[in-house]
Amino acid sequence: QLQLQESGPGLVKPSETLSLTCTVSGGSISSSSYYWGWIRQPPGKGLEWIGSIYYSGSTYYNPSLKSRVTISVDTSKNQFSLKLSSVTAADTAVYYCASGSFDKTIFGVVTLGALDYWGQGTLVTVSS
Amino acid sequence: EIVLTQSPGTLSLSPGERATLSCRASQSVSSSYLAWYQQKPGQAPRLLIYGASSRATGIPDRFSGSGSGTDFTLTISRLEPEDFAVYYCQQYGSSLFFGGGTKVEIK
């Protein structure tokens, strides 16, 4: 049973870079069966996919955030990370890490599956 | 980018009643890559349904999903007290996008 745990600063200043890490336990982040992702939820609002990564380093980003997002993986630590640059108050949210099944056909078509494992979430507030 | 519109925004029902939640996509969802999640206050979302109609591990059979193309439905046959929550649909595949959610509240 996979377990995911987010960690990082709960307060970030406007214009700075938000950095979070997700530690995976109960399985290997290098598994060929899974991908790893970040989702956020502003207070009282809905869910927004930020982006995802496969252990090989292949990344998939939400087009609306792509210019500010970097997701990376550290297989030696069984962790993956999120960096979101130039943050504003609109980036205040609960940030979740999650995982789902990964599939790639012989033609290179990637399928990111539904998210069946989630961390508990961490609130990040952007404020001076 | 596929836009998912969920309706109604809020559903007020009593325990034991049937809940029908709708998710409409702005374009056809390929291979029925449509999932449903349940979220309770202060908790992470929980996967209920994937592939439009397949229940995730451990999900009671009172939850069922149906639909294809652009129109999808989550049905809760008889609401239990623990089912009052917010429900999100999600398209997955080459990218992931969520609908705005439907809140199922106690009438």
Interface residues (C-beta under 8 A of the other chain):
Chain A: G37 I39 G46 L47 E48 W49 S52 Y60 N62 P63 Y96 A98 G100 V109 V110 T111 L112 G113 A114 L115 D116 W118 G119 Q120 G121
Chain B: E1 Y33 A35 Y37 Q39 Q43 A44 P45 R46 L47 Y50 G51 A56 T57 Y88 Q90 Y92 G93 S94 S95 L96 F97 F98 G99 G100 G101
